[in-house]
Amino acid sequence: MKIVRYFFYLLIVAVLLALAAVNSQVVTLHYYWGEWVLPLSLLIFFVLCLGCFLGLLLSLGPLLKLRKERSQWRRQAKNVEK
């Protein structure tokens, strides 16, 4: 099973490298304080990482709430057992 997983990872890396090679054009990103010149593939990578980070950050609230509820349920279960 590990071989299939490693093959899958290798396939993903190969596809990403192929996309980076095809999208090597330089783009200019204009924002309020200036501009940033970088390859398109790098810009796509940064936006993907930013999206993953924001998704994880937004999922922390519900996760912490569920952990709190779980600990309350465990405390109640211990009190019922006594």
VEXDREN-2710 file (C-alpha; in Angstrom, 1 decimal):
% VEXDREN-2710
k/r/px/py/pz
1/MET/0.0/0.0/0.0
2/LYS/2.9/2.3/0.7
3/ILE/4.1/1.9/-2.9
4/VAL/0.8/3.1/-4.2
5/ARG/0.9/6.1/-2.0
6/TYR/4.5/7.0/-3.0
7/PHE/3.6/6.5/-6.6
8/PHE/0.6/8.9/-6.2
9/TYR/2.8/11.5/-4.5
10/LEU/5.3/11.1/-7.3
11/LEU/2.6/11.6/-9.9
12/ILE/1.3/14.7/-8.2
13/VAL/4.9/16.2/-8.1
14/ALA/5.4/15.3/-11.8
15/VAL/2.1/17.0/-12.8
16/LEU/3.0/20.1/-10.8
17/LEU/6.4/20.3/-12.3
18/ALA/5.0/20.0/-15.8
19/LEU/2.5/22.8/-15.0
20/ALA/5.3/24.9/-13.7
21/ALA/7.3/24.4/-16.8
22/VAL/4.3/25.3/-19.1
23/ASN/3.3/28.3/-17.0
24/SER/6.7/30.0/-16.7
25/GLN/5.6/33.3/-18.1
26/VAL/6.3/36.3/-15.9
27/VAL/3.3/38.1/-14.6
28/THR/3.0/41.4/-12.6
29/LEU/0.8/41.5/-9.6
30/HIS/-0.3/45.0/-8.8
31/TYR/-1.5/45.7/-5.3
32/TYR/-2.0/48.9/-3.2
33/TRP/1.6/49.3/-2.0
34/GLY/3.4/48.4/-5.2
35/GLU/3.8/45.5/-7.5
36/TRP/5.4/42.1/-7.6
37/VAL/6.9/40.4/-10.7
38/LEU/7.0/36.6/-10.5
39/PRO/6.4/33.5/-12.6
40/LEU/2.8/32.5/-13.1
41/SER/3.4/29.1/-11.5
42/LEU/4.8/30.7/-8.4
43/LEU/1.8/33.0/-8.1
44/ILE/-0.5/30.0/-8.4
45/PHE/1.5/28.2/-5.7
46/PHE/1.3/31.2/-3.4
47/VAL/-2.4/31.5/-3.9
48/LEU/-3.0/27.8/-3.3
49/CYS/-0.9/28.0/0.0
50/LEU/-2.8/31.1/1.1
51/GLY/-6.2/29.3/0.4
52/CYS/-5.0/26.3/2.4
53/PHE/-3.9/28.5/5.3
54/LEU/-7.1/30.4/5.4
55/GLY/-9.2/27.2/5.2
56/LEU/-7.3/25.7/8.2
57/LEU/-7.6/29.0/10.1
58/LEU/-11.4/29.1/9.5
59/SER/-11.8/25.5/10.6
60/LEU/-10.1/26.0/13.9
61/GLY/-13.2/27.6/15.5
62/PRO/-15.5/24.7/14.9
63/LEU/-12.8/22.2/15.8
64/LEU/-12.1/23.8/19.2
65/LYS/-15.9/24.0/19.8
66/LEU/-16.2/20.2/19.1
67/ARG/-13.2/19.4/21.4
68/LYS/-14.8/21.4/24.2
69/GLU/-18.2/19.6/23.7
70/ARG/-16.4/16.2/23.7
71/SER/-14.6/17.0/27.0
72/GLN/-18.0/18.0/28.5
73/TRP/-19.6/14.8/27.3
74/ARG/-16.7/12.8/28.8
75/ARG/-17.1/14.5/32.1
76/GLN/-20.8/13.8/32.1
77/ALA/-20.2/10.2/31.3
78/LYS/-17.7/9.8/34.2
79/ASN/-20.3/11.4/36.6
80/VAL/-23.0/8.9/35.4
81/GLU/-20.7/6.0/35.9
82/LYS/-20.1/6.9/39.6
END
